[in-house]
């Protein structure tokens, strides 16, 4: 599987609490220029744009200050997006495949087709118990959700060059080598986005509303902090050093450790349930390896603790830096999805 990069396209990852933009080297996921800006609570909720005007203003300011290209590819991840793997009769012609997908979509997509935006990607002909079939990945998203995202982007003066699942972008950014064993990719940030991939092909994905933004919100509410200070406390306290050995107000330290421990357990429960569901699907192979990315990587001990909770070796996943200073002080984990959006899969 190779990748192709569209010239001066910026990957734009919009999550609850922040937006991340990345511009990469031509032909590879190596960040040369990046920006991250905070979003006020409620601008984006559960992965969907709620306040179009506020998001547009943040995007307009961020791109102007950082001198980023106005051509963007957008990532989407929320619980109203559906991905299904569909086996069709053995077809090779692209128009015939598209027609067959449209004909069968209503059997696989739990939403009225007139309210959905549909996309598909052919994985080629595979052998099944019923004989050879053309396997496709079908993705459907609510049209109103996509419309609000595009409206905010255009109001900011940006030119959408495409929309992709954030899960697909995460896999493209973090896949290494020629390994084909099923791998779990998890991004924990404004929300938690997980994907199971065989090689670079996504076979399962799910969005979970809990993430570091929710944890910071809980700590801020319990201790009367701003969200910015709450995020700082979560990074300071982490999950490595005993709470009694940490500097700072003892009550906040204890509360931050509690919020983090509860948050990891909650995410781990959701991940395990998702893996159990995936394992029950026909032809699924057990996942034995996992990668973590997102703002959670900046929290000491988070990666190790989550790996222990889900029972899988979990390693940190970050994108390459294209040139010194390219991240401009931004945690690399925040840029994985945005960087993955700058490249597109090419024909096998």
Secondary structure by P-SEA (a helix, b strand, c coil): cbbbbcccbbbbbbcccbbbbbbbcccccccccbbbbbbccccccccccccaaaaaaaaaaaaaaacccccbbbbbbcccbbbbbbbccccccaaaaaaaaaaacccccccccccbbbbbbbcccccccccccbbbbbbbccaaaaaaaaaaaaaacccccccccaaaaaaaaccccccccbbbbbbbccbbbbbbbccccccbbbbbcccaaaaaaaaaaaccccaaaaaaaaaaaccccccccccccaaaaaaaaaaaaaaaaaaaaaaaaaaaaaaaccbbbbbcccccccccccccaaaaaaaaaaccbbbbbbbbbccccccccccccccaaaaaaacccccc
